[in-house]
Amino acid sequence: MKLEEALKSSRFTDEKHKAGLNILYTAYWLKSHISSALKETGITSEQFNVMRILKGKHPEQMCVKDIASRMLEKNSNVPRIADKLVAKKLVKRSTSKLDKRETVMNLTDKGLQTLEQTNAIVEDLNSRIIGISNEEGKMLNELIEKLRLID
């Protein structure tokens, strides 16, 4: 669907303005599809993100602030997300042996199994709804990263 159709407007300052809106709209569109697909697993996209971050360090533990620094959504409340994952027995939380003030987490066996299931769901979803080739994806990634050169 064209952006103009989705927003029911064709008034953009210029193509750069339209591109910015298109990226925002597409990000929300993709997140909505992922959230819907994850419902069957009982986890949110933010919980999925935390679990993927933990998997990257598995079997090592990670402290909450390191997880927060790697989140896609930087304003995510990682301690609250962790509480929900602990309640579901998907992650284990403990106090760091090196710094007693620091909370560390790692995936449980159930968390690893759930993550494997959710990864398969998200990969299947991506293959169905992202209608570009790998080469086009590479070009798109380069353009999007070019946008963030200011950071």
ABEGO torsion letter per residue (X at the ends): XBAAAAAGBABBABAAAAAAAAAAAAAAAAAAAAAAAAAAAGBBAAAAAAAAAAAAAOABBBBAAAAAAABABAABBAAAAAAAAAAAGABBBBBBAABAABBBBBBBAAAAAAAAAAAAAAAAAAAAABABBAAAAAAAAAAAAAAAAAX
